[in-house]
Amino acid sequence: ESREVIYVYLLFCGRYKLRIGPPEHRTATSVVLRAQDLAEQVDYGVIFDKADDNGNGKLDRKELKAIASSIGFGPDLFFKG
């Protein structure tokens, strides 16, 4: 149990969460595991709330266009024609 605490809080500084599964790469001297960087998570709820100008919990075309560009997508991804 103590070892788990050390690995979670000291080794990864609480920033990374190891993914369960097979190693990404293995050699005679190392094993590479996949991990999720928790510090780089985007809070889409905050982005949505900022774009929802009228506060109705829905995005109209104008609001959706603004949110698409703020997260790095073109508005054509959401609109047909």
N, CA, C and O atoms as a GROMACS GRO file, in nm:
protein
  324
    1GLU      N    1   0.082  -0.119   0.000
    1GLU     CA    2   0.000   0.000   0.000
    1GLU      C    3   0.087   0.126   0.000
    1GLU      O    4   0.057   0.221  -0.072
    2SER      N    5   0.192   0.127   0.077
    2SER     CA    6   0.281   0.244   0.080
    2SER      C    7   0.346   0.267  -0.055
    2SER      O    8   0.363   0.381  -0.099
    3ARG      N    9   0.382   0.159  -0.119
    3ARG     CA   10   0.446   0.171  -0.250
    3ARG      C   11   0.351   0.236  -0.351
    3ARG      O   12   0.394   0.318  -0.432
    4GLU      N   13   0.223   0.200  -0.346
    4GLU     CA   14   0.126   0.260  -0.436
    4GLU      C   15   0.117   0.411  -0.416
    4GLU      O   16   0.112   0.487  -0.512
    5VAL      N   17   0.116   0.454  -0.292
    5VAL     CA   18   0.108   0.596  -0.260
    5VAL      C   19   0.231   0.669  -0.315
    5VAL      O   20   0.218   0.777  -0.372
    6ILE      N   21   0.347   0.611  -0.299
    6ILE     CA   22   0.470   0.672  -0.349
    6ILE      C   23   0.464   0.685  -0.501
    6ILE      O   24   0.497   0.790  -0.555
    7TYR      N   25   0.422   0.578  -0.570
    7TYR     CA   26   0.415   0.582  -0.715
    7TYR      C   27   0.315   0.687  -0.763
    7TYR      O   28   0.343   0.760  -0.858
    8VAL      N   29   0.202   0.694  -0.700
    8VAL     CA   30   0.098   0.787  -0.744
    8VAL      C   31   0.139   0.931  -0.719
    8VAL      O   32   0.126   1.014  -0.809
    9TYR      N   33   0.187   0.963  -0.601
    9TYR     CA   34   0.209   1.103  -0.565
    9TYR      C   35   0.351   1.154  -0.585
    9TYR      O   36   0.370   1.273  -0.612
   10LEU      N   37   0.449   1.071  -0.574
   10LEU     CA   38   0.586   1.118  -0.592
   10LEU      C   39   0.637   1.095  -0.733
   10LEU      O   40   0.690   1.187  -0.796
   11LEU      N   41   0.622   0.976  -0.783
   11LEU     CA   42   0.676   0.942  -0.914
   11LEU      C   43   0.608   1.023  -1.024
   11LEU      O   44   0.676   1.075  -1.113
   12PHE      N   45   0.476   1.033  -1.018
   12PHE     CA   46   0.404   1.102  -1.124
   12PHE      C   47   0.351   1.238  -1.080
   12PHE      O   48   0.283   1.305  -1.158
   13CYS      N   49   0.380   1.279  -0.957
   13CYS     CA   50   0.336   1.408  -0.903
   13CYS      C   51   0.186   1.428  -0.916
   13CYS      O   52   0.138   1.541  -0.920
   14GLY      N   53   0.111   1.320  -0.921
   14GLY     CA   54  -0.033   1.329  -0.934
   14GLY      C   55  -0.079   1.378  -1.069
   14GLY      O   56  -0.198   1.402  -1.088
   15ARG      N   57   0.011   1.395  -1.163
   15ARG     CA   58  -0.025   1.450  -1.294
   15ARG      C   59  -0.066   1.344  -1.394
   15ARG      O   60  -0.147   1.372  -1.483
   16TYR      N   61  -0.012   1.224  -1.383
   16TYR     CA   62  -0.037   1.120  -1.483
   16TYR      C   63  -0.115   1.004  -1.422
   16TYR      O   64  -0.097   0.969  -1.306
   17LYS      N   65  -0.201   0.947  -1.504
   17LYS     CA   66  -0.276   0.829  -1.464
   17LYS      C   67  -0.239   0.718  -1.561
   17LYS      O   68  -0.262   0.731  -1.682
   18LEU      N   69  -0.183   0.609  -1.511
   18LEU     CA   70  -0.144   0.499  -1.598
   18LEU      C   71  -0.267   0.430  -1.652
   18LEU      O   72  -0.365   0.409  -1.580
   19ARG      N   73  -0.262   0.394  -1.779
   19ARG     CA   74  -0.372   0.322  -1.842
   19ARG      C   75  -0.347   0.172  -1.825
   19ARG      O   76  -0.235   0.124  -1.842
   20ILE      N   77  -0.451   0.102  -1.792
   20ILE     CA   78  -0.441  -0.043  -1.777
   20ILE      C   79  -0.439  -0.105  -1.916
   20ILE      O   80  -0.521  -0.071  -2.001
   21GLY      N   81  -0.346  -0.195  -1.938
   21GLY     CA   82  -0.337  -0.261  -2.068
   21GLY      C   83  -0.194  -0.303  -2.095
   21GLY      O   84  -0.105  -0.283  -2.012
   22PRO      N   85  -0.172  -0.359  -2.211
   22PRO     CA   86  -0.038  -0.405  -2.245
   22PRO      C   87   0.057  -0.287  -2.265
   22PRO      O   88   0.014  -0.176  -2.298
   23PRO      N   89   0.187  -0.310  -2.245
   23PRO     CA   90   0.285  -0.203  -2.265
   23PRO      C   91   0.288  -0.157  -2.410
   23PRO      O   92   0.262  -0.234  -2.502
   24GLU      N   93   0.322  -0.030  -2.429
   24GLU     CA   94   0.337   0.025  -2.564
   24GLU      C   95   0.463  -0.028  -2.630
   24GLU      O   96   0.467  -0.052  -2.751
   25HIS      N   97   0.566  -0.046  -2.550
   25HIS     CA   98   0.696  -0.089  -2.602
   25HIS      C   99   0.771  -0.160  -2.490
   25HIS      O  100   0.758  -0.123  -2.374
   26ARG      N  101   0.848  -0.260  -2.526
   26ARG     CA  102   0.924  -0.334  -2.426
   26ARG      C  103   1.061  -0.368  -2.482
   26ARG      O  104   1.073  -0.416  -2.595
   27THR      N  105   1.165  -0.342  -2.402
   27THR     CA  106   1.301  -0.383  -2.439
   27THR      C  107   1.359  -0.459  -2.321
   27THR      O  108   1.290  -0.483  -2.222
   28ALA      N  109   1.486  -0.498  -2.332
   28ALA     CA  110   1.551  -0.571  -2.224
   28ALA      C  111   1.568  -0.484  -2.099
   28ALA      O  112   1.580  -0.537  -1.989
   29THR      N  113   1.568  -0.351  -2.116
   29THR     CA  114   1.594  -0.263  -2.001
   29THR      C  115   1.479  -0.169  -1.966
   29THR      O  116   1.488  -0.095  -1.868
   30SER      N  117   1.370  -0.171  -2.044
   30SER     CA  118   1.262  -0.077  -2.013
   30SER      C  119   1.127  -0.129  -2.061
   30SER      O  120   1.117  -0.215  -2.149
   31VAL      N  121   1.024  -0.072  -2.001
   31VAL     CA  122   0.887  -0.098  -2.042
   31VAL      C  123   0.818   0.038  -2.051
   31VAL      O  124   0.822   0.116  -1.956
   32VAL      N  125   0.756   0.067  -2.164
   32VAL     CA  126   0.687   0.194  -2.184
   32VAL      C  127   0.537   0.170  -2.171
   32VAL      O  128   0.479   0.089  -2.243
   33LEU      N  129   0.476   0.241  -2.077
   33LEU     CA  130   0.333   0.229  -2.054
   33LEU      C  131   0.262   0.354  -2.103
   33LEU      O  132   0.321   0.462  -2.107
   34ARG      N  133   0.137   0.340  -2.141
   34ARG     CA  134   0.057   0.455  -2.182
   34ARG      C  135   0.002   0.521  -2.056
   34ARG      O  136  -0.043   0.454  -1.964
   35ALA      N  137   0.005   0.655  -2.054
   35ALA     CA  138  -0.047   0.730  -1.941
   35ALA      C  139  -0.128   0.849  -1.991
   35ALA      O  140  -0.104   0.900  -2.100
   36GLN      N  141  -0.223   0.891  -1.911
   36GLN     CA  142  -0.305   1.008  -1.943
   36GLN      C  143  -0.251   1.126  -1.864
   36GLN      O  144  -0.234   1.118  -1.743
   37ASP      N  145  -0.225   1.236  -1.933
   37ASP     CA  146  -0.177   1.358  -1.869
   37ASP      C  147  -0.298   1.436  -1.818
   37ASP      O  148  -0.371   1.496  -1.897
   38LEU      N  149  -0.319   1.434  -1.688
   38LEU     CA  150  -0.436   1.497  -1.629
   38LEU      C  151  -0.430   1.649  -1.633
   38LEU      O  152  -0.533   1.715  -1.625
   39ALA      N  153  -0.310   1.705  -1.645
   39ALA     CA  154  -0.296   1.851  -1.646
   39ALA      C  155  -0.342   1.912  -1.778
   39ALA      O  156  -0.373   2.031  -1.784
   40GLU      N  157  -0.348   1.833  -1.884
   40GLU     CA  158  -0.382   1.887  -2.015
   40GLU      C  159  -0.528   1.862  -2.053
   40GLU      O  160  -0.564   1.878  -2.170
   41GLN      N  161  -0.611   1.824  -1.958
   41GLN     CA  162  -0.752   1.802  -1.990
   41GLN      C  163  -0.822   1.935  -2.013
   41GLN      O  164  -0.804   2.032  -1.939
   42VAL      N  165  -0.901   1.938  -2.116
   42VAL     CA  166  -0.977   2.057  -2.148
   42VAL      C  167  -1.111   2.048  -2.076
   42VAL      O  168  -1.175   1.943  -2.077
   43ASP      N  169  -1.152   2.155  -2.013
   43ASP     CA  170  -1.280   2.157  -1.945
   43ASP      C  171  -1.386   2.207  -2.043
   43ASP      O  172  -1.409   2.327  -2.056
   44TYR      N  173  -1.448   2.113  -2.114
   44TYR     CA  174  -1.545   2.150  -2.216
   44TYR      C  175  -1.670   2.214  -2.156
   44TYR      O  176  -1.738   2.291  -2.224
   45GLY      N  177  -1.700   2.184  -2.030
   45GLY     CA  178  -1.813   2.250  -1.965
   45GLY      C  179  -1.793   2.399  -1.954
   45GLY      O  180  -1.886   2.476  -1.976
   46VAL      N  181  -1.671   2.442  -1.920
   46VAL     CA  182  -1.640   2.584  -1.911
   46VAL      C  183  -1.648   2.649  -2.048
   46VAL      O  184  -1.703   2.759  -2.062
   47ILE      N  185  -1.595   2.582  -2.150
   47ILE     CA  186  -1.601   2.636  -2.286
   47ILE      C  187  -1.746   2.650  -2.331
   47ILE      O  188  -1.783   2.751  -2.391
   48PHE      N  189  -1.828   2.550  -2.302
   48PHE     CA  190  -1.970   2.555  -2.338
   48PHE      C  191  -2.040   2.672  -2.269
   48PHE      O  192  -2.112   2.749  -2.332
   49ASP      N  193  -2.017   2.684  -2.139
   49ASP     CA  194  -2.082   2.792  -2.063
   49ASP      C  195  -2.044   2.930  -2.114
   49ASP      O  196  -2.127   3.020  -2.117
   50LYS      N  197  -1.919   2.947  -2.154
   50LYS     CA  198  -1.875   3.076  -2.209
   50LYS      C  199  -1.941   3.105  -2.343
   50LYS      O  200  -1.971   3.220  -2.374
   51ALA      N  201  -1.964   3.001  -2.423
   51ALA     CA  202  -2.022   3.020  -2.556
   51ALA      C  203  -2.173   3.036  -2.550
   51ALA      O  204  -2.232   3.096  -2.640
   52ASP      N  205  -2.236   2.984  -2.447
   52ASP     CA  206  -2.382   2.990  -2.434
   52ASP      C  207  -2.423   3.129  -2.386
   52ASP      O  208  -2.449   3.150  -2.267
   53ASP      N  209  -2.428   3.224  -2.479
   53ASP     CA  210  -2.452   3.365  -2.446
   53ASP      C  211  -2.585   3.389  -2.374
   53ASP      O  212  -2.591   3.468  -2.279
   54ASN      N  213  -2.691   3.322  -2.419
   54ASN     CA  214  -2.822   3.347  -2.360
   54ASN      C  215  -2.852   3.257  -2.240
   54ASN      O  216  -2.957   3.272  -2.177
   55GLY      N  217  -2.762   3.164  -2.207
   55GLY     CA  218  -2.775   3.080  -2.088
   55GLY      C  219  -2.889   2.980  -2.091
   55GLY      O  220  -2.936   2.937  -1.986
   56ASN      N  221  -2.935   2.942  -2.211
   56ASN     CA  222  -3.046   2.847  -2.219
   56ASN      C  223  -3.002   2.701  -2.220
   56ASN      O  224  -3.086   2.611  -2.226
   57GLY      N  225  -2.873   2.676  -2.213
   57GLY     CA  226  -2.823   2.539  -2.212
   57GLY      C  227  -2.813   2.476  -2.349
   57GLY      O  228  -2.783   2.357  -2.361
   58LYS      N  229  -2.838   2.555  -2.451
   58LYS     CA  230  -2.828   2.507  -2.590
   58LYS      C  231  -2.744   2.607  -2.668
   58LYS      O  232  -2.737   2.725  -2.634
   59LEU      N  233  -2.680   2.558  -2.774
   59LEU     CA  234  -2.600   2.645  -2.859
   59LEU      C  235  -2.672   2.668  -2.991
   59LEU      O  236  -2.705   2.573  -3.061
   60ASP      N  237  -2.695   2.794  -3.025
   60ASP     CA  238  -2.751   2.823  -3.157
   60ASP      C  239  -2.636   2.827  -3.257
   60ASP      O  240  -2.520   2.807  -3.220
   61ARG      N  241  -2.665   2.852  -3.382
   61ARG     CA  242  -2.562   2.847  -3.487
   61ARG      C  243  -2.446   2.943  -3.459
   61ARG      O  244  -2.330   2.907  -3.477
   62LYS      N  245  -2.478   3.065  -3.415
   62LYS     CA  246  -2.374   3.165  -3.388
   62LYS      C  247  -2.284   3.119  -3.272
   62LYS      O  248  -2.161   3.131  -3.278
   63GLU      N  249  -2.347   3.067  -3.168
   63GLU     CA  250  -2.270   3.020  -3.051
   63GLU      C  251  -2.187   2.898  -3.087
   63GLU      O  252  -2.072   2.885  -3.044
   64LEU      N  253  -2.244   2.809  -3.166
   64LEU     CA  254  -2.172   2.689  -3.208
   64LEU      C  255  -2.052   2.723  -3.294
   64LEU      O  256  -1.947   2.658  -3.285
   65LYS      N  257  -2.068   2.824  -3.377
   65LYS     CA  258  -1.956   2.869  -3.462
   65LYS      C  259  -1.841   2.919  -3.374
   65LYS      O  260  -1.725   2.890  -3.400
   66ALA      N  261  -1.875   2.996  -3.270
   66ALA     CA  262  -1.773   3.048  -3.179
   66ALA      C  263  -1.703   2.937  -3.102
   66ALA      O  264  -1.581   2.938  -3.086
   67ILE      N  265  -1.781   2.840  -3.054
   67ILE     CA  266  -1.722   2.731  -2.976
   67ILE      C  267  -1.634   2.642  -3.064
   67ILE      O  268  -1.531   2.593  -3.018
   68ALA      N  269  -1.674   2.622  -3.189
   68ALA     CA  270  -1.595   2.538  -3.281
   68ALA      C  271  -1.456   2.597  -3.300
   68ALA      O  272  -1.357   2.524  -3.296
   69SER      N  273  -1.448   2.727  -3.321
   69SER     CA  274  -1.317   2.788  -3.343
   69SER      C  275  -1.235   2.790  -3.214
   69SER      O  276  -1.112   2.782  -3.218
   70SER      N  277  -1.301   2.802  -3.098
   70SER     CA  278  -1.226   2.808  -2.972
   70SER      C  279  -1.162   2.673  -2.936
   70SER      O  280  -1.063   2.670  -2.864
   71ILE      N  281  -1.219   2.562  -2.986
   71ILE     CA  282  -1.158   2.432  -2.959
   71ILE      C  283  -1.080   2.378  -3.078
   71ILE      O  284  -1.036   2.263  -3.079
   72GLY      N  285  -1.063   2.464  -3.179
   72GLY     CA  286  -0.974   2.429  -3.290
   72GLY      C  287  -1.040   2.358  -3.406
   72GLY      O  288  -0.971   2.296  -3.487
   73PHE      N  289  -1.172   2.366  -3.417
   73PHE     CA  290  -1.241   2.305  -3.530
   73PHE      C  291  -1.302   2.413  -3.617
   73PHE      O  292  -1.333   2.522  -3.570
   74GLY      N  293  -1.320   2.382  -3.743
   74GLY     CA  294  -1.390   2.472  -3.832
   74GLY      C  295  -1.539   2.453  -3.816
   74GLY      O  296  -1.583   2.342  -3.787
   75PRO      N  297  -1.618   2.557  -3.834
   75PRO     CA  298  -1.763   2.545  -3.817
   75PRO      C  299  -1.828   2.451  -3.916
   75PRO      O  300  -1.937   2.401  -3.891
   76ASP      N  301  -1.762   2.426  -4.029
   76ASP     CA  302  -1.819   2.335  -4.129
   76ASP      C  303  -1.828   2.193  -4.076
   76ASP      O  304  -1.900   2.111  -4.133
   77LEU      N  305  -1.758   2.162  -3.969
   77LEU     CA  306  -1.767   2.030  -3.908
   77LEU      C  307  -1.907   2.007  -3.853
   77LEU      O  308  -1.955   1.893  -3.851
   78PHE      N  309  -1.973   2.112  -3.809
   78PHE     CA  310  -2.104   2.101  -3.746
   78PHE      C  311  -2.221   2.134  -3.838
   78PHE      O  312  -2.334   2.093  -3.813
   79PHE      N  313  -2.194   2.208  -3.944
   79PHE     CA  314  -2.301   2.255  -4.031
   79PHE      C  315  -2.293   2.188  -4.167
   79PHE      O  316  -2.184   2.173  -4.222
   80LYS      N  317  -2.406   2.150  -4.219
   80LYS     CA  318  -2.415   2.094  -4.355
   80LYS      C  319  -2.460   2.205  -4.448
   80LYS      O  320  -2.554   2.278  -4.418
   81GLY      N  321  -2.393   2.215  -4.561
   81GLY     CA  322  -2.435   2.308  -4.663
   81GLY      C  323  -2.411   2.451  -4.641
   81GLY      O  324  -2.446   2.533  -4.726
   0.00000   0.00000   0.00000
